[in-house]
Amino acid sequence: MKKILLFNPPSGLRVYSKSKVRAVIPKLPSMSLAMVAGSLLEEGADVKIIDLILYDSQEAKVVTRQEIIQFKPDIVGVTATTPLFYEAGQISDVAKSILKGIVTVLGGPHASSLPADCLKESSFDIVVVGEGEKVIKEIVNGSGVKGVKGNEKSHDTPLDDLPMPALNLFDARNYVCSGVIARNNPVGPIEMSRGCVFNCSFCNKTVHGRGFRIKSPRRIIEELLILKKLGYKEFHVLDDQ
């Protein structure tokens, strides 16, 4: 059984710590990591998610080392936006300094936008462009870098066919948002669609594309019931549009 350790970098909130917008930055479980974890669980992998936004910078470094040493993963996966690429690279460096032969994988908006640069400027072995639910299965099943077919048709995948997000790997009690943006804590994420057909100049469409796919009402209700069962009292929609 492969062991996979997934990380959300530590600085998602600290990036805005000196800005007035910090009060409206949501503190939510990472839906992207929950979806990837759901795919890995389908493959019988042993998966753990470490959400480093719950720690300050120094604590995050300690937690990262401790979790890698204790869990001894075969693969470390990290998601990152552009402001968090440096922190993501540090996680890969730490993993490689501790475990010989470990494979490190980067996904998320920055990886999808600048995959070649990400490989050149970090120690990551694999950079995933676009949606990661299918390609992570190829990686964990030992296809090797050359054997991974990739995500050419990921934007055609019906959303109801994807695994349920493994939100049970997060502790709902940790996700308390400011009263400016939430009425009932803890707050959980939900995704009802992917993609956006509009062409705003400030927006990047490299992850979910310019097409538009929606989940069925049945699937959405199932996910909402999971959130409720896990203890979340409010949900925030993460859709592109």
Backbone as CSV, one residue per row, in Angstrom:
resi,resn,N_x,N_y,N_z,CA_x,CA_y,CA_z,C_x,C_y,C_z
1,MET,0.839,-1.203,0.000,0.000,0.000,0.000,0.872,1.251,0.000
2,LYS,0.652,2.110,-1.000,1.413,3.351,-1.084,0.935,4.338,-0.016
3,LYS,1.887,5.093,0.523,1.575,6.111,1.527,1.819,7.486,0.914
4,ILE,0.792,8.312,0.946,0.869,9.638,0.331,0.550,10.693,1.371
5,LEU,1.430,11.677,1.465,1.255,12.790,2.387,1.006,14.050,1.565
6,LEU,-0.146,14.674,1.771,-0.532,15.865,1.021,-0.426,17.106,1.907
7,PHE,0.158,18.162,1.359,0.370,19.387,2.125,-0.328,20.589,1.483
8,ASN,-0.929,21.404,2.329,-1.365,22.740,1.950,-0.353,23.699,2.561
9,PRO,0.352,24.523,1.750,1.419,25.374,2.277,0.951,26.306,3.399
10,PRO,1.872,26.779,4.217,1.516,27.466,5.460,1.133,28.925,5.359
11,SER,1.376,29.581,4.230,1.287,31.040,4.227,0.036,31.611,3.583
12,GLY,-0.974,30.804,3.357,-2.170,31.289,2.689,-2.810,32.479,3.369
13,LEU,-2.781,32.514,4.695,-3.337,33.648,5.424,-2.277,34.707,5.695
14,ARG,-1.036,34.273,5.912,0.031,35.229,6.260,0.339,36.180,5.112
15,VAL,0.121,35.748,3.855,0.372,36.613,2.707,-0.372,37.935,2.847
16,TYR,-1.556,37.861,3.459,-2.394,39.055,3.588,-2.421,39.598,5.016
17,SER,-1.470,39.191,5.841,-1.512,39.522,7.271,-1.457,41.013,7.552
18,LYS,-0.838,41.806,6.680,-0.714,43.253,6.901,-1.702,44.049,6.051
19,SER,-2.651,43.323,5.467,-3.640,43.977,4.612,-5.004,43.974,5.272
20,LYS,-5.835,44.957,4.936,-7.179,45.015,5.489,-8.047,43.858,5.010
21,VAL,-7.669,43.231,3.889,-8.489,42.135,3.363,-8.341,40.859,4.177
22,ARG,-7.404,40.835,5.141,-7.189,39.615,5.913,-8.460,39.157,6.632
23,ALA,-9.333,40.113,6.951,-10.563,39.773,7.685,-11.552,39.002,6.832
24,VAL,-11.398,39.080,5.504,-12.350,38.391,4.633,-11.728,37.208,3.901
25,ILE,-10.524,36.819,4.297,-9.908,35.634,3.716,-10.478,34.405,4.414
26,PRO,-11.160,33.516,3.689,-11.767,32.356,4.350,-10.733,31.343,4.812
27,LYS,-10.992,30.727,5.921,-10.140,29.664,6.449,-10.904,28.365,6.266
28,LEU,-10.609,27.681,5.153,-11.368,26.498,4.759,-10.439,25.320,4.488
29,PRO,-10.953,24.100,4.636,-10.182,22.945,4.174,-9.916,23.074,2.670
30,SER,-8.798,22.542,2.213,-8.449,22.598,0.793,-9.286,21.591,0.014
31,MET,-10.204,22.092,-0.836,-11.027,21.191,-1.647,-10.177,20.426,-2.657
32,SER,-9.159,21.073,-3.215,-8.314,20.386,-4.196,-7.615,19.180,-3.580
33,LEU,-7.094,19.343,-2.363,-6.447,18.207,-1.701,-7.472,17.156,-1.299
34,ALA,-8.678,17.582,-0.900,-9.726,16.631,-0.540,-10.121,15.780,-1.741
35,MET,-10.178,16.394,-2.929,-10.538,15.644,-4.137,-9.431,14.676,-4.541
36,VAL,-8.194,15.137,-4.479,-7.065,14.250,-4.796,-7.016,13.082,-3.811
37,ALA,-7.238,13.385,-2.532,-7.242,12.337,-1.518,-8.353,11.335,-1.773
38,GLY,-9.509,11.814,-2.218,-10.608,10.912,-2.547,-10.221,9.931,-3.638
39,SER,-9.515,10.403,-4.659,-9.038,9.522,-5.733,-8.031,8.499,-5.209
40,LEU,-7.138,8.946,-4.338,-6.122,8.046,-3.797,-6.746,6.972,-2.911
41,LEU,-7.762,7.334,-2.153,-8.438,6.349,-1.309,-9.126,5.284,-2.162
42,GLU,-9.628,5.673,-3.322,-10.218,4.701,-4.244,-9.192,3.668,-4.701
43,GLU,-7.929,4.075,-4.749,-6.851,3.175,-5.168,-6.288,2.367,-4.006
44,GLY,-6.866,2.545,-2.819,-6.401,1.795,-1.662,-5.165,2.359,-1.005
45,ALA,-4.828,3.600,-1.316,-3.636,4.223,-0.733,-3.911,4.677,0.701
46,ASP,-2.839,4.808,1.462,-2.895,5.364,2.818,-2.590,6.849,2.688
47,VAL,-3.576,7.698,2.957,-3.465,9.124,2.666,-3.626,9.948,3.930
48,LYS,-2.821,10.992,4.020,-2.937,11.928,5.127,-2.764,13.341,4.583
49,ILE,-3.586,14.280,5.075,-3.497,15.678,4.662,-3.001,16.522,5.829
50,ILE,-1.994,17.346,5.570,-1.470,18.270,6.568,-1.761,19.685,6.092
51,ASP,-2.625,20.378,6.813,-3.007,21.734,6.438,-2.166,22.717,7.242
52,LEU,-1.129,23.229,6.615,-0.178,24.076,7.316,-0.679,25.508,7.532
53,ILE,-1.844,25.855,6.988,-2.370,27.189,7.283,-2.822,27.282,8.742
54,LEU,-2.896,26.149,9.415,-3.306,26.137,10.819,-2.163,26.488,11.762
55,TYR,-0.955,26.674,11.216,0.234,26.937,12.037,0.916,28.211,11.591
56,ASP,1.677,28.814,12.495,2.506,29.935,12.061,3.722,29.373,11.328
57,SER,4.543,30.259,10.782,5.629,29.822,9.897,6.595,28.860,10.565
58,GLN,7.011,29.171,11.779,7.968,28.325,12.465,7.364,26.977,12.835
59,GLU,6.129,27.002,13.334,5.449,25.754,13.671,5.276,24.884,12.433
60,ALA,4.964,25.520,11.293,4.748,24.770,10.059,5.996,23.986,9.647
61,LYS,7.164,24.590,9.835,8.409,23.902,9.492,8.620,22.670,10.374
62,VAL,8.323,22.826,11.658,8.480,21.707,12.588,7.495,20.594,12.263
63,VAL,6.235,20.973,12.021,5.202,19.988,11.706,5.533,19.239,10.414
64,THR,6.029,19.959,9.425,6.379,19.332,8.147,7.407,18.227,8.346
65,ARG,8.475,18.533,9.056,9.520,17.535,9.302,8.984,16.359,10.116
66,GLN,8.228,16.661,11.160,7.710,15.599,12.024,6.802,14.651,11.256
67,GLU,5.914,15.201,10.448,4.966,14.367,9.717,5.667,13.486,8.681
68,ILE,6.664,14.035,8.017,7.397,13.239,7.019,8.192,12.132,7.694
69,ILE,8.822,12.447,8.811,9.602,11.440,9.540,8.703,10.336,10.085
70,GLN,7.566,10.715,10.655,6.688,9.735,11.284,5.874,8.919,10.279
71,PHE,5.355,9.580,9.250,4.481,8.891,8.287,5.270,8.110,7.241
72,LYS,6.477,8.571,6.926,7.352,7.923,5.930,6.621,7.691,4.609
73,PRO,6.166,8.753,3.964,5.397,8.601,2.728,6.258,8.162,1.542
74,ASP,5.611,7.520,0.590,6.259,7.217,-0.688,6.194,8.430,-1.615
75,ILE,5.126,9.199,-1.471,4.899,10.377,-2.314,4.446,11.538,-1.436
76,VAL,4.992,12.710,-1.701,4.518,13.939,-1.073,3.908,14.812,-2.158
77,GLY,2.660,15.240,-1.942,1.993,16.128,-2.881,1.721,17.469,-2.234
78,VAL,1.893,18.538,-3.007,1.679,19.892,-2.495,0.863,20.674,-3.517
79,THR,-0.095,21.459,-3.037,-0.829,22.376,-3.908,-0.389,23.800,-3.598
80,ALA,-0.367,24.647,-4.616,0.119,26.014,-4.363,-0.407,27.008,-5.383
81,THR,-0.750,28.185,-4.890,-0.954,29.344,-5.748,0.400,30.012,-5.943
82,THR,0.442,31.025,-6.796,1.721,31.685,-7.086,2.394,32.269,-5.837
83,PRO,1.672,32.969,-4.940,2.358,33.520,-3.762,2.944,32.458,-2.836
84,LEU,2.485,31.209,-2.987,2.923,30.159,-2.073,3.901,29.174,-2.716
85,PHE,4.378,29.488,-3.916,5.268,28.555,-4.602,6.566,28.331,-3.824
86,TYR,7.123,29.382,-3.249,8.369,29.241,-2.497,8.176,28.301,-1.314
87,GLU,7.085,28.482,-0.568,6.809,27.613,0.575,6.577,26.173,0.130
88,ALA,5.911,26.000,-1.008,5.685,24.655,-1.539,7.017,23.979,-1.861
89,GLY,7.926,24.743,-2.474,9.236,24.188,-2.804,10.023,23.769,-1.571
90,GLN,9.864,24.520,-0.486,10.549,24.155,0.757,10.070,22.796,1.276
91,ILE,8.776,22.518,1.127,8.243,21.222,1.574,8.885,20.092,0.786
92,SER,9.008,20.270,-0.530,9.681,19.262,-1.356,11.132,19.071,-0.926
93,ASP,11.829,20.177,-0.657,13.232,20.097,-0.232,13.371,19.321,1.075
94,VAL,12.482,19.606,2.025,12.533,18.916,3.313,12.293,17.417,3.127
95,ALA,11.295,17.077,2.314,10.987,15.661,2.082,12.181,14.927,1.495
96,LYS,12.850,15.536,0.537,13.982,14.886,-0.113,15.207,14.815,0.796
97,SER,15.307,15.735,1.733,16.424,15.687,2.674,16.247,14.583,3.712
98,ILE,15.000,14.132,3.904,14.709,13.128,4.928,14.620,11.726,4.354
99,LEU,13.960,11.580,3.203,13.684,10.262,2.645,14.305,10.121,1.256
100,LYS,15.221,9.211,1.120,15.857,8.963,-0.167,14.874,8.306,-1.118
101,GLY,14.813,8.804,-2.335,13.965,8.196,-3.356,12.512,8.635,-3.322
102,ILE,12.140,9.519,-2.412,10.748,9.971,-2.338,10.397,10.766,-3.592
103,VAL,9.167,10.642,-4.047,8.666,11.386,-5.201,7.836,12.560,-4.698
104,THR,8.131,13.753,-5.185,7.366,14.937,-4.785,6.609,15.490,-5.990
105,VAL,5.363,15.864,-5.754,4.457,16.280,-6.824,3.861,17.638,-6.485
106,LEU,3.842,18.545,-7.455,3.243,19.866,-7.272,2.014,20.002,-8.160
107,GLY,0.923,20.515,-7.583,-0.274,20.821,-8.349,-0.811,22.170,-7.947
108,GLY,-1.934,22.553,-8.545,-2.545,23.826,-8.201,-2.409,24.861,-9.306
109,PRO,-2.926,26.060,-9.099,-2.940,27.097,-10.135,-1.563,27.486,-10.665
110,HIS,-0.577,27.608,-9.776,0.744,28.021,-10.245,1.384,26.934,-11.104
111,ALA,1.239,25.699,-10.694,1.795,24.589,-11.468,1.158,24.510,-12.844
112,SER,-0.147,24.758,-12.908,-0.849,24.699,-14.184,-0.469,25.855,-15.098
113,SER,-0.138,26.989,-14.522,0.202,28.170,-15.310,1.635,28.136,-15.829
114,LEU,2.562,27.686,-14.992,3.994,27.731,-15.340,4.674,26.403,-15.011
115,PRO,4.255,25.319,-15.645,4.803,24.001,-15.272,6.303,23.864,-15.489
116,ALA,6.797,24.357,-16.615,8.231,24.231,-16.894,9.057,25.018,-15.888
117,ASP,8.628,26.213,-15.578,9.341,27.033,-14.596,9.326,26.371,-13.223
118,CYS,8.201,25.758,-12.878,8.108,25.087,-11.572,9.133,23.972,-11.450
119,LEU,9.321,23.215,-12.514,10.300,22.131,-12.487,11.728,22.681,-12.407
120,LYS,11.987,23.773,-13.111,13.326,24.356,-13.123,13.686,24.992,-11.785
121,GLU,12.691,25.563,-11.117,12.963,26.385,-9.937,12.657,25.673,-8.625
122,SER,12.501,24.363,-8.670,12.212,23.623,-7.442,12.745,22.205,-7.567
123,SER,12.618,21.445,-6.497,13.072,20.051,-6.505,11.939,19.073,-6.795
124,PHE,10.755,19.562,-7.191,9.641,18.668,-7.482,9.977,17.755,-8.657
125,ASP,9.563,16.502,-8.554,9.792,15.533,-9.624,8.728,15.619,-10.711
126,ILE,7.495,15.907,-10.302,6.367,15.928,-11.223,5.531,17.175,-10.961
127,VAL,5.106,17.827,-12.028,4.185,18.953,-11.933,2.912,18.584,-12.680
128,VAL,1.788,18.678,-12.015,0.497,18.312,-12.603,-0.174,19.560,-13.154
129,VAL,-0.522,19.514,-14.430,-1.213,20.612,-15.087,-2.705,20.274,-15.169
130,GLY,-3.547,21.182,-14.675,-4.986,20.939,-14.715,-5.459,20.123,-13.535
131,GLU,-6.554,19.417,-13.736,-7.182,18.665,-12.652,-6.364,17.421,-12.309
132,GLY,-6.294,17.106,-11.019,-5.361,16.078,-10.584,-5.948,14.738,-10.208
133,GLU,-7.289,14.591,-10.239,-7.890,13.361,-9.717,-7.483,12.110,-10.485
134,LYS,-7.353,12.213,-11.799,-7.002,11.035,-12.599,-5.498,10.804,-12.651
135,VAL,-4.748,11.886,-12.865,-3.310,11.725,-13.037,-2.636,11.264,-11.750
136,ILE,-3.178,11.625,-10.587,-2.558,11.170,-9.342,-2.668,9.658,-9.207
137,LYS,-3.720,9.076,-9.787,-3.848,7.615,-9.752,-2.744,6.958,-10.578
138,GLU,-2.412,7.557,-11.731,-1.329,7.026,-12.554,0.003,7.122,-11.820
139,ILE,0.203,8.233,-11.140,1.460,8.423,-10.411,1.588,7.411,-9.283
140,VAL,0.521,7.241,-8.511,0.597,6.358,-7.349,0.667,4.889,-7.752
141,ASN,0.170,4.563,-8.947,0.218,3.178,-9.403,1.550,2.813,-10.045
142,GLY,2.504,3.737,-10.002,3.861,3.405,-10.409,4.128,3.450,-11.884
143,SER,3.375,4.296,-12.609,3.589,4.391,-14.044,4.943,5.006,-14.382
144,GLY,5.492,5.760,-13.445,6.717,6.493,-13.725,6.389,7.746,-14.504
145,VAL,7.299,8.686,-14.535,7.029,9.961,-15.191,6.696,9.764,-16.665
146,LYS,7.417,8.899,-17.370,7.179,8.689,-18.795,5.872,7.945,-19.058
147,GLY,5.404,7.195,-18.071,4.185,6.415,-18.263,2.909,7.157,-17.937
148,VAL,3.016,8.357,-17.400,1.819,9.121,-17.044,1.245,9.772,-18.300
149,LYS,0.007,9.434,-18.610,-0.630,9.961,-19.821,-1.008,11.421,-19.679
150,GLY,-1.292,11.837,-18.446,-1.570,13.242,-18.221,-3.033,13.603,-18.307
151,ASN,-3.286,14.890,-18.472,-4.632,15.443,-18.299,-5.233,16.020,-19.578
152,GLU,-4.924,15.435,-20.745,-5.423,16.026,-21.984,-6.941,16.146,-22.008
153,LYS,-7.644,15.180,-21.398,-9.104,15.191,-21.444,-9.732,15.406,-20.072
154,SER,-8.981,15.943,-19.144,-9.509,16.100,-17.790,-10.705,17.033,-17.754
155,HIS,-10.749,18.013,-18.663,-11.845,18.970,-18.664,-13.134,18.374,-19.218
156,ASP,-13.081,17.131,-19.712,-14.280,16.459,-20.210,-14.879,15.511,-19.177
157,THR,-14.219,15.338,-18.051,-14.680,14.379,-17.051,-15.975,14.848,-16.400
158,PRO,-17.052,14.038,-16.466,-18.282,14.413,-15.745,-18.003,14.504,-14.249
159,LEU,-18.431,15.567,-13.629,-18.093,15.785,-12.220,-18.721,14.747,-11.301
160,ASP,-19.873,14.197,-11.689,-20.498,13.165,-10.850,-19.683,11.878,-10.826
161,ASP,-18.778,11.714,-11.811,-17.950,10.504,-11.866,-16.729,10.585,-10.957
162,LEU,-16.451,11.776,-10.445,-15.301,11.931,-9.565,-15.616,11.389,-8.175
163,PRO,-14.597,10.960,-7.433,-14.833,10.468,-6.070,-15.312,11.583,-5.155
164,MET,-15.943,11.199,-4.076,-16.331,12.193,-3.079,-15.076,12.805,-2.449
165,PRO,-15.080,14.105,-2.183,-13.923,14.712,-1.526,-13.726,14.140,-0.129
166,ALA,-12.480,13.825,0.204,-12.168,13.208,1.499,-12.045,14.282,2.572
167,LEU,-13.136,14.989,2.817,-13.124,16.059,3.821,-13.031,15.512,5.234
168,ASN,-13.232,14.212,5.369,-13.076,13.579,6.686,-11.621,13.579,7.151
169,LEU,-10.696,13.892,6.252,-9.283,13.952,6.627,-8.911,15.293,7.262
170,PHE,-9.870,16.201,7.339,-9.691,17.474,8.031,-10.518,17.453,9.311
171,ASP,-10.100,18.222,10.299,-10.861,18.382,11.534,-11.673,19.672,11.421
172,ALA,-12.998,19.528,11.330,-13.865,20.682,11.101,-13.665,21.768,12.149
173,ARG,-13.312,21.403,13.358,-13.196,22.386,14.432,-12.111,23.432,14.176
174,ASN,-11.211,23.142,13.251,-10.115,24.073,12.973,-10.503,25.209,12.031
175,TYR,-11.677,25.125,11.410,-11.985,26.052,10.322,-13.039,27.072,10.737
176,VAL,-12.547,28.073,11.436,-13.379,29.153,11.958,-13.050,30.426,11.192
177,CYS,-14.054,30.997,10.530,-13.861,32.198,9.724,-14.344,33.442,10.472
178,SER,-13.877,34.573,10.011,-14.285,35.851,10.583,-15.791,36.041,10.447
179,GLY,-16.363,36.731,11.427,-17.787,37.032,11.372,-18.165,37.916,10.200
180,VAL,-17.178,38.527,9.545,-17.439,39.357,8.371,-17.952,38.504,7.215
181,ILE,-17.493,37.252,7.142,-17.854,36.407,6.011,-18.594,35.132,6.404
182,ALA,-18.775,34.887,7.695,-19.443,33.660,8.126,-20.354,33.937,9.316
183,ARG,-21.501,33.290,9.322,-22.431,33.439,10.443,-22.354,32.266,11.409
184,ASN,-22.059,31.083,10.875,-22.039,29.876,11.703,-20.766,29.085,11.435
185,ASN,-19.913,29.024,12.414,-18.679,28.243,12.289,-18.863,26.861,12.910
186,PRO,-18.079,25.881,12.466,-17.051,25.928,11.430,-17.635,25.953,10.014
187,VAL,-16.784,26.396,9.072,-17.207,26.579,7.687,-16.490,25.567,6.791
188,GLY,-17.241,24.919,5.920,-16.667,23.943,4.993,-16.852,24.366,3.545
189,PRO,-16.076,23.788,2.629,-16.167,24.149,1.214,-17.064,23.181,0.443
190,ILE,-17.657,23.667,-0.622,-18.350,22.786,-1.554,-18.130,23.298,-2.973
191,GLU,-18.004,22.363,-3.898,-17.809,22.678,-5.304,-19.020,22.151,-6.066
192,MET,-19.743,23.047,-6.752,-20.935,22.644,-7.498,-20.712,22.602,-9.000
193,SER,-19.644,23.237,-9.462,-19.339,23.256,-10.890,-17.852,23.523,-11.089
194,ARG,-17.413,23.358,-12.322,-16.033,23.685,-12.685,-16.026,24.410,-14.018
195,GLY,-15.061,25.298,-14.157,-14.892,26.021,-15.404,-15.717,27.289,-15.466
196,CYS,-15.393,28.129,-16.441,-16.104,29.395,-16.629,-15.970,29.802,-18.097
197,VAL,-17.065,30.186,-18.709,-17.061,30.509,-20.137,-16.678,31.961,-20.406
198,PHE,-16.548,32.757,-19.368,-16.240,34.174,-19.558,-14.734,34.399,-19.725
199,ASN,-14.368,35.608,-20.114,-12.985,35.872,-20.504,-12.417,37.081,-19.771
200,CYS,-12.568,37.112,-18.466,-12.049,38.229,-17.677,-10.518,38.265,-17.760
201,SER,-9.961,39.440,-17.961,-8.514,39.569,-18.169,-7.702,39.199,-16.944
202,PHE,-8.290,39.301,-15.745,-7.552,39.056,-14.510,-7.584,37.603,-14.071
203,CYS,-8.315,36.755,-14.791,-8.579,35.393,-14.310,-7.841,34.349,-15.132
204,ASN,-7.324,33.332,-14.447,-6.593,32.240,-15.088,-7.491,31.011,-15.186
205,LYS,-7.588,30.415,-16.361,-8.477,29.267,-16.573,-7.707,27.952,-16.785
206,THR,-6.435,27.919,-16.374,-5.612,26.758,-16.718,-5.962,25.501,-15.933
207,VAL,-6.630,25.622,-14.795,-6.947,24.426,-14.006,-8.210,23.758,-14.513
208,HIS,-9.329,24.472,-14.534,-10.613,23.869,-14.899,-11.083,24.213,-16.306
209,GLY,-10.374,25.076,-17.010,-10.706,25.350,-18.398,-11.843,26.338,-18.592
210,ARG,-12.158,26.599,-19.868,-13.189,27.577,-20.211,-14.544,26.930,-20.465
211,GLY,-14.598,25.612,-20.434,-15.886,24.948,-20.520,-16.610,25.069,-19.189
212,PHE,-17.844,24.564,-19.142,-18.614,24.665,-17.900,-19.284,23.328,-17.622
213,ARG,-18.934,22.725,-16.485,-19.523,21.443,-16.071,-20.167,21.612,-14.707
214,ILE,-21.290,20.975,-14.518,-21.986,21.084,-13.240,-22.221,19.701,-12.642
215,LYS,-22.305,19.671,-11.319,-22.683,18.448,-10.631,-24.203,18.355,-10.590
216,SER,-24.706,17.128,-10.521,-26.151,16.938,-10.439,-26.659,17.381,-9.071
217,PRO,-27.936,17.748,-8.966,-28.494,18.089,-7.656,-28.304,16.977,-6.623
218,ARG,-28.436,15.725,-7.058,-28.253,14.597,-6.142,-26.838,14.590,-5.559
219,ARG,-25.852,14.792,-6.425,-24.456,14.792,-5.966,-24.203,15.958,-4.998
220,ILE,-24.727,17.126,-5.317,-24.531,18.288,-4.451,-25.140,18.046,-3.075
221,ILE,-26.333,17.482,-3.043,-26.984,17.194,-1.762,-26.180,16.174,-0.968
222,GLU,-25.632,15.161,-1.636,-24.800,14.173,-0.957,-23.596,14.828,-0.294
223,GLU,-22.973,15.771,-1.003,-21.803,16.449,-0.439,-22.194,17.360,0.726
224,LEU,-23.334,18.012,0.608,-23.802,18.854,1.708,-24.093,18.026,2.957
225,LEU,-24.649,16.848,2.760,-24.932,15.973,3.901,-23.645,15.492,4.559
226,ILE,-22.604,15.281,3.742,-21.304,14.892,4.302,-20.750,16.030,5.162
227,LEU,-20.834,17.257,4.652,-20.371,18.415,5.429,-21.099,18.498,6.765
228,LYS,-22.406,18.309,6.722,-23.189,18.376,7.954,-22.778,17.274,8.920
229,LYS,-22.590,16.076,8.409,-22.196,14.951,9.248,-20.847,15.180,9.900
230,LEU,-19.946,15.868,9.197,-18.602,16.125,9.711,-18.561,17.284,10.702
231,GLY,-19.694,17.967,10.871,-19.751,19.027,11.877,-19.711,20.448,11.358
232,TYR,-19.687,20.624,10.027,-19.690,21.975,9.474,-21.096,22.560,9.557
233,LYS,-21.182,23.833,9.914,-22.479,24.485,10.096,-22.793,25.492,8.987
234,GLU,-21.804,25.737,8.141,-21.990,26.661,7.022,-21.096,26.197,5.892
235,PHE,-21.514,26.438,4.651,-20.660,26.063,3.524,-20.438,27.269,2.627
236,HIS,-19.236,27.296,2.006,-18.900,28.326,1.037,-18.661,27.662,-0.311
237,VAL,-19.264,28.232,-1.353,-19.151,27.689,-2.706,-17.853,28.166,-3.347
238,LEU,-17.116,27.237,-3.956,-15.800,27.549,-4.493,-15.770,27.651,-6.020
239,ASP,-16.914,27.681,-6.665,-16.980,27.614,-8.118,-16.276,28.792,-8.788
240,ASP,-15.844,28.564,-10.035,-15.184,29.626,-10.811,-16.147,30.737,-11.179
241,GLN,-17.432,30.419,-11.336,-18.403,31.462,-11.699,-19.686,31.318,-10.903
